[in-house]
Amino acid sequence: MEFQNSYEDDVYAAAYARMEFPGTYYLAYRDLPDIFSRHANGHCAIDVGCGTGRSTRFLQKHGFTAVGVDIAEEMIHKAREIDPSGDYRHLADGKLAPFADNTFDLALAAFTFDNIPTDAKKIELLRDLRRAIADRGRIVLLVSSPEIYRNEWASFTTKGFPENFRAESGDSVKIIVTALEDKRPVVDVVWSDEAYRKTFARSSLEVIDVVRPLGRKDEPFEWICETTIPPWTVYVLKMS
């Protein structure tokens, strides 16, 4: 069955636009400022798969001049509504051809690769990003760990999808974002750490840092699995 992007939906886009950084999503972004300060070599950024602009605005808040791009026109429309002065662009084919070589110091892809179904398509985008960033540029990939689809979380539930336990890299998995009023399941593509590292190598990219954030007891959230199982993985890549 052909993979369908759950985010190319105007109703879901409207619900997603109202969400900022609740619960488990807080952990996804908590460590990014420190990662940026340690690895970014400039302030010109591209947010690939920007959705409704949450991560683009996050980059702006932390000192970057950022452009957000997405294949989902509904998401870009919402991003422009929320941030009329921002730079958000709809790239229907997902290609970064409108941007010249060596344009960006940093590329951020937050959850984007959870919705790219094949190794070939992942490599195609990574090579495109490799072209678009400067020689000393960095790519930061924030992805869902395979464990997120097999446990319960402050902001997600997967208990209705036991088939997730049988999923291997490249398989579709389902998850419900309980932080949204739209409780329809999202369909993602699971991808293991081993599979990602092979994909990076085939894209001529080198992993220079990996962060797997865990929740802390002093944080104002009712964690479920977050203190012992990292729901997210952050990879920092450079050209090899």
C-alpha positions in Angstrom: 0.0 0.0 0.0 1.3 3.4 -0.9 2.3 5.5 2.1 0.0 8.5 2.7 1.3 11.5 4.6 -1.1 12.1 7.5 -0.2 15.8 7.7 -1.5 16.6 4.2 -5.0 17.2 5.7 -6.5 20.5 6.3 -8.4 19.4 9.5 -5.3 17.9 11.0 -3.3 20.9 10.0 -5.7 23.2 11.9 -5.4 21.0 15.0 -1.6 20.7 14.7 -1.3 24.5 14.3 -2.7 25.0 17.8 -0.2 22.8 19.5 3.2 24.1 20.7 5.4 22.0 23.1 3.3 19.9 25.4 4.6 16.9 27.3 6.7 14.6 25.2 7.1 17.2 22.6 8.9 19.4 25.2 11.6 16.7 25.3 12.0 16.9 21.5 13.0 20.5 21.6 14.5 20.9 25.1 18.1 20.1 24.1 18.1 21.7 20.7 19.4 25.2 21.8 22.5 23.5 23.4 23.0 21.4 20.3 22.8 24.5 18.1 25.3 26.4 20.3 27.8 23.5 20.1 27.4 22.7 16.4 26.0 25.6 14.3 28.6 27.6 12.3 26.3 30.5 11.4 22.8 31.8 11.6 21.2 31.1 8.3 18.8 28.0 8.6 16.3 26.0 6.7 13.5 24.1 8.5 12.7 21.1 6.3 9.2 19.7 6.9 8.3 22.8 8.9 4.6 21.9 9.2 2.7 24.8 10.7 6.0 26.6 11.5 6.5 25.6 15.1 10.1 24.6 14.5 10.8 27.5 12.2 9.7 29.9 14.9 11.8 28.0 17.4 14.8 28.6 15.2 14.0 32.3 14.9 13.7 32.5 18.7 17.2 31.1 19.1 18.9 33.6 16.8 18.5 32.1 13.3 17.2 33.6 10.1 15.1 30.7 9.1 13.0 29.7 6.1 10.4 26.9 6.5 9.6 24.5 3.7 7.0 21.7 3.5 5.3 19.5 0.9 1.9 19.9 2.7 0.2 23.0 1.4 -2.3 22.9 4.2 0.5 23.2 6.8 2.2 26.1 5.0 -1.1 27.9 4.8 -1.4 27.6 8.6 2.2 28.6 9.2 1.6 31.9 7.2 -1.6 32.6 9.2 0.3 32.2 12.5 3.4 34.1 11.4 2.6 36.5 8.5 6.1 38.0 8.5 7.8 34.6 8.3 9.3 32.9 5.2 7.3 29.7 4.5 7.4 28.0 1.2 5.4 25.2 -0.3 7.6 22.7 -2.2 5.2 20.3 -3.7 7.9 17.9 -5.0 9.9 18.1 -1.7 13.0 19.2 -3.7 15.2 22.0 -2.6 16.0 23.2 -6.1 14.8 26.8 -5.4 17.8 27.2 -3.1 21.4 27.6 -4.4 24.3 25.4 -3.3 26.0 26.3 0.1 23.1 28.6 1.1 22.5 27.5 4.7 24.6 27.1 7.8 22.1 24.8 9.5 19.3 22.5 8.3 16.8 21.3 10.8 14.4 18.4 10.1 12.0 17.9 13.0 10.0 14.7 12.6 10.3 15.0 8.8 12.0 11.7 8.3 9.3 9.9 10.2 7.1 10.5 7.1 9.6 9.6 4.4 8.8 6.0 3.5 11.8 4.6 1.7 15.6 4.6 2.0 15.9 5.9 -1.5 13.7 8.9 -0.7 15.5 9.6 2.5 18.9 9.5 0.7 17.5 11.8 -2.0 16.5 14.5 0.6 19.8 14.1 2.6 21.9 14.6 -0.5 19.8 17.6 -1.4 20.4 19.0 2.0 24.1 18.3 1.7 24.1 20.4 -1.4 22.2 23.3 0.1 24.3 23.7 3.3 27.7 25.4 3.5 30.9 23.4 3.7 30.9 23.8 7.5 27.2 23.5 7.8 25.4 21.0 9.9 22.2 18.9 9.5 20.1 18.3 12.7 17.6 15.5 12.4 15.0 15.0 15.1 13.3 11.7 14.7 11.0 9.3 16.6 12.8 6.4 18.2 11.3 3.0 17.4 10.3 2.7 21.1 7.8 5.6 20.8 5.5 3.3 18.8 5.6 0.5 21.5 4.9 2.4 24.7 2.6 4.9 26.4 3.7 8.6 26.8 2.5 11.9 28.3 1.5 13.1 24.8 1.0 9.8 22.8 -0.7 6.5 23.0 0.0 3.3 21.0 -1.8 0.7 23.0 -4.4 0.3 20.2 -1.8 -0.8 17.7 -0.1 -4.1 18.9 1.1 -4.6 15.3 3.7 -1.9 15.9 5.7 -4.5 17.9 6.2 -6.5 14.7 7.2 -3.5 12.6 10.7 -3.4 11.1 12.5 -0.5 9.5 10.5 0.8 6.6 7.2 -0.5 7.9 4.2 1.8 8.6 3.2 2.3 12.3 0.4 4.1 14.0 0.3 6.5 16.9 -2.3 8.9 18.4 -1.2 12.3 19.6 -3.3 12.7 22.8 -2.2 16.3 23.1 -4.4 17.1 20.0 -8.1 17.4 19.9 -8.0 15.4 16.6 -7.5 11.9 17.8 -7.2 10.2 14.5 -4.1 8.0 14.4 -1.0 9.3 12.6 0.8 6.9 10.3 4.6 7.1 10.4 7.4 5.0 9.1 9.6 3.3 11.7 13.4 3.5 11.2 16.0 2.0 13.5 19.3 3.6 14.6 21.2 1.0 12.5 19.0 1.8 9.4 19.6 5.5 9.9 23.3 5.1 10.1 23.4 3.1 6.9 21.2 5.8 5.2 23.6 8.5 6.4 26.6 6.7 5.1 25.0 6.2 1.7 24.3 10.0 1.7 28.0 10.8 2.4 27.2 12.2 5.8 28.9 11.6 9.1 27.3 11.4 12.5 29.1 13.8 14.9 26.6 13.8 17.8 23.6 11.8 19.0 21.3 13.0 21.7 18.5 10.8 23.2 16.6 13.1 25.6 15.0 11.7 28.8 12.5 13.4 31.1 13.6 14.7 34.5 11.6 14.5 37.7 11.9 18.3 38.3 10.1 19.0 35.0 6.4 20.1 35.1 5.0 17.1 33.3 3.4 13.8 34.3 5.9 11.5 32.6 5.0 7.9 31.9 7.9 6.3 30.1 9.9 9.4 29.3 12.3 9.1 32.3 13.6 5.7 31.3 13.0 5.3 27.6 14.0 8.1 25.1 11.1 8.8 22.7 13.3 10.9 20.4 16.7 10.7 18.8 18.6 13.8 17.6 21.4 13.2 15.0 23.9 15.9 14.1 25.5 15.3 10.7 28.2 16.8 8.7 29.6 16.2 5.2 32.0 13.3 5.2 
